[in-house]
Structures are given as C-alpha cells and as structure tokens.
C-alpha cells in the first residue's frame, strides 16, 4: 500500500465506529468512484469545515450561530430546555417530532477520569441561560448509563438553586441506553412520562 493510500485508510479509521477493515473498504470505494463519491465528499467536507460552528447558546452544531433551533424561538417553546449528551441525541429528539422546546448539548458526560468537568460540558453557560431566560422546565435527557445518571444528578443539584423545574426522561429508556439509539415511539413515551428530578 502506497503512503498516500495508507494515510487515507488511517484517517478514515480514526473516525468513531470505523475499524481498519471498514476503513480499507471505504478507501477503495472512494478511489474507484471519484466522480460519484470522492469529489462530492471532498466538496462537502470543505463546506462543513468552513461553515459548521458550535452554537454559543446551546452547543448544537449548525451553519449558523445561534443555531436554527435557538433562532426560531417564535415557532418553538422557550420555556423548556432539554439537556442531551450529544448532537445525535438532539437529532433523535427532533426526529420524534414531539418536542418543540430548546436544547442544551453537553458534548459528553462528567468524567473525572477523562478530565471532563462542568466547564467542559457548558454547565455554567446553561445555568446562566436558565437564570437570565424564560425557561420554566429543564428536561434531563442524558442516557441511563452510570455516567449519564451521575451527570443528571449533578445537573439537578446545580439547577436547583435557579428555581427552575427539573424533570428526567423516565419510562422506556432502558438502563445503560443511549438516547440516539431509541426508536421514535420509545422516545416519545419517555418524554411524556418524564418526572420531577429528586436531588
Ligand atoms: Zn443553539
């Protein structure tokens, strides 16, 4: 394998969920289909690199800052903020079509081992936003993994001082489950069955 091809395989295999073997298959596919796959990919990557930014308000990824969700609050419900671990969870909530409020994207869970504290997850930004804004309810939609639960408890504690109502997605989310893998019906049920979070 030439260095150039090896570099392509290496870069592809660095993406989450892509092993060495699938990176090789993708590299071959791209090299064999320049016009239909490789060049459109290059063009899209260039546009994404130039234009996609994190939203300063909610940490969603979008081509606009504030993102299209934060900017459309006349059509959405600014009294609710749903806290999710990652943008893929926001996408899952949006696919369900059920939720019309705002979001806060943590970008992970609290982890002492990985050095991820409240600052890294934008929790102080969320607190300021709750204090300064019109939100009446914060819905904690972190996953039911140990880290997700610990992060939800930390958030419930931190937000208690703001006086906002803090709820948690309840039934339907399996223990250890990540939000973005839920089917839409389960997600809707979990949202409807949310309950007040006890600190
Ligand atoms: Zn936003």
Boltz pocket constraint, residues with backbone or C-beta under 6 A from the ligand:
constraints:
  - pocket:
      binder: B
      contacts: [[A, 55], [A, 56], [A, 57], [A, 58], [A, 59], [A, 60], [A, 66], [A, 67], [A, 68], [A, 69], [A, 70], [A, 71], [A, 103]]
      max_distance: 6.0
